């Protein structure tokens, strides 16, 4: 049984107490679980036919390119098919990541956040033509599922590099600090195009896109995945304007509860 609890303090005739209201949300949760499972199965089953379409589009393009003179219009149509396949693949990958973020077993362990961030940023920046300006502050150890936390950071860094102000070098600031005893707050700030106030409360909802109709591809699932993952770690994720322009995403994760591994003992020659 799933219960949702809300409440508030109450004072009656000078006597203090509290009122708590319990809602049985089992049916809603079960419906949600069914829908997520369904999305996962559909996404998985779409992968095979899509691979066949992609392979045949490539073969058709090669065959057409070999014909003298090149039939430009036909090649153009095939390019469009290939681009559509890329977009569908992205959607399928996001749908699968969405179901994984909800259902996969969480395996938290002490992690070096600095190592993870360096790795994520390195991979994202590697195949960019314009090197972004990235500043990474001192980062602590946290207690989190490595694959899932990587997904959160990768999504936030990916968005910071995607929603950039045209003509400006992308800038990302990644920092962390305490969010109370036992908790770490991680912040990823950018100098990009920002998020309108009306959209801020909704960007973590599935399929909500604040810049739909503008030339930024996407599925609207990345931040919903981030929220699921952070929720499952017991933390929360928010977005605000970056004071220097752009957006600033903050999320909390448990601090590492174990000590870092001891340094390897220096070899002795006695
Ligand atoms: P998408 O696949 O569309 O990027 P996300 O769930 O990652 O989906 O983000 C939801 C929406 O939030 C995006 O469509 C975009 O409008 C907005 N958004 C996310 N990150 C940023 C950012 N760093 N700067 C500006 N807008 C952002």
Boltz pocket constraint, residues with backbone or C-beta under 6 A from the ligand:
constraints:
  - pocket:
      binder: B
      contacts: [[A, 155], [A, 156], [A, 159], [A, 160], [A, 163], [A, 190], [A, 192], [A, 193], [A, 194], [A, 195], [A, 203], [A, 205], [A, 208], [A, 209], [A, 210], [A, 211], [A, 212], [A, 216], [A, 217], [A, 218], [A, 219], [A, 220], [A, 221], [A, 222], [A, 223], [A, 224], [A, 247]]
      max_distance: 6.0
